[in-house]
Amino acid sequence: MGARAELLGLPGSGKSTYCDSEQIDLPVHRADQASSMFRVGWFFMGAISYFRIFILSFQTIYHVPHRYFYLHLLAIFRLFSRIYEVERLVGRKNVVLEEGIYQAVWGLFMLVEENSSTRLMLSKIVNKLTLAKTHVIYIVADKELVIKRNILRDKPNRFLLLIQRDEKELVESSIKWMDLLMIQLKKNNLVNKIVHNG
């Protein structure tokens, strides 16, 4: 697989702004732009290609609040369609993904209860995905600023939904999952750069 870079950060941390800045002189691939029909096909291809990760990801369902079960299923769908979408870029060595596989991994865990069992699941998934050879550019911004940006820009996403529903514990948990994901990515030497964006 070719070396790629992908941006990772909370919604509202400034990934799109970074992509549009002069700091990137490579082509930018914006995820989830294909039609739903293609993405359904990619989901099945990704699930078949990474069947062990698929099984692991389904085990996270038992650790999600029932009221968010449907949203969690969408996160599983997004992860595996994203895996296949990124794999299609194998020949494009010099490309930056605005959102890549690890952003989808965070999306998978953001509603999951954090405990030793689910932290182990995260570790196993990241270890199995390390084969993707994607280097991470982590975009980090102050928590309060990220929350404010999400409210102001009103771009629909699950993180904004949690903010709008005043799900303070789940918002904090989502932020913690990003921290835990970063720790795991650093252990695997996948973090190429950290950008502080406010």
N, C-alpha and C positions, 0 to 999 in steps of 0.2 A: 504494500500500500504506500502511496506517496505521502510525504509529510504535509500536513495541513495545520492551520492555526484556527482555533475557534474562540469566540468571545464567550465569556461566562460571567454572569452577574445577575443580581436581583432585577426584576422588572423595574424600570425607572432609574437604574444605576448609570445609564448613559451608553449602552452598547451601540445603539443606532447612531448616536452623535459621534461616537468614536469611529464608526465605519465611514461616516461622511466627512471626517476630519482629514487633514493632510498627513496625519501620522501613518496612514495606511496607503501604500502605493501598489497594492496587489488587488486583483479582482475580488469583489465581495459577493458571496453567495447568501442570499436571504432565504431562510427556511420557510417551509409550509406555503409556498407560492403555487404549487401544482394543484390541479383539480382534485376534488375528493375521490374521484374514481381511481386516479393514479395512486393516491395516498393509501387507499384501501389495499390495492395490490402490493404496494411497498410494505405495508404492515405485515401481510402474510409472508412475503419474501424475507423480511427481517426476522419475523418470529421463527421461521423454519431455519434460517441461517444461524440464529443464536438461540436455539431451543432451550438450552440450560438457563440462560438469562431470562427467557420468557417464563419458564416455570418459577424461577426466583421472584420475578416481578409480580406474578399472580399471588404469591404468598404474602405480599405486602397488603393485600386486600383485607386481611384479618386484623390489620392494625390501623384502619382508617375509620373515622366516625361514619356511622350509617348514612347520615344526611348527605355525605359527600361521596357516596359509593359510585354514582354515575360519573362524577367529575374525575374520580380516580381511574375508572375504566378508560376515559378519554386520554388520561396521562399515559396509560399503558399503550394505547393505540399510537399516540404521538411518539413515544420512545422508539417503537419498532419501525414505524414508517420513517422516522428520522434516521435510524441506523441504516436502513437501506438507501435512503436518499443520499446520505454522506458516502456510503460505499460506491455509489455511482460516480463519485468525484475522484475515484482512484487515480485516474490519469492526470488529474489537474493538481500537480504538486504545489504550485504557488497560488493558493486561494485562501481567503479568510472567510470563515463561516460566521455570519452575524449571530446565529444561534446554532449550536451543533448538538452532538450526542450528549455531552455532559450537562448542557442546559436542560435537555429532556430527562436526564437522570434526576436532576434536582426536581423537575416537575413531577416525577414519579414519587419522590419522597416527601414533597412539601406538605402533604396532608397526613402523613404517616406518623403514628405515635413513636417518639424516640425512646428506645430502650436497647439493651444489649443485643437482643435478637435482631432488631431492625438495623442497628449499626453494623452488625455482621453481614446482613444482606447487602447493605450499601458497599461494604468492602469487597464482597465477592463479585458484585456486578461490575464495579470499577476495575477490579483485577482482570476480569474476563474481557472487558472492553479495551484494556490497554493495548491490545493488538491493533486497535484502530490507528495508532501512531499519530494521534492528533495532539498538537501542543496547545495549551490553554493560555489565553490572555485574559486575566481576571480583572474585571472592571468593578471597582469597589467605591461605594459612596456611603455617607453617613445614613444611618437607619431612618432618622426623622426626615431627612431630605428625600430619601427614596419613597417614603410614605406620602409625603407632600406632592412629589412629582406624579405619583400614580393617581392621586385625587385630581390634580390639575389637568393632566393630559387626558384623563378619562378614556384610556385605551383598554378595551375589555381584556381581562386576563384573570386567572384564578386568584392571584395575589391581591389584586384590586377588589375582587369579590369579598375576600376575607376582611379587608379593610372596611369596605362599605357595610358589611354585616357586623362590624365591631367584634370580630373574632380575635381578640387580642392574643389569646394563648396560641392560636394557630398561626397568627402572623409571626409571633416570636419563634415558634417552632420552625416555621418555614425559613426564617433567617438563620436559625441554628443549623438546619440541614445544609444550608449553603456553606457555612463554616466547616461542618463535618466533611462535606464533599471536597472542599479545598484541602483539608488535612490529608485526605486519602489521595488526592491528585498529586500533592507535594511528595508524599511517600513514594509514589510511582514515577517521580521525576517528570511530570507532565506539565507543570506550570512554567511557562516560558517568560511571562512578564506580568507584573501587577501594576495597574493604572489606577491612581486615586482620582476620582472624579467628583470632588465636592464633599 
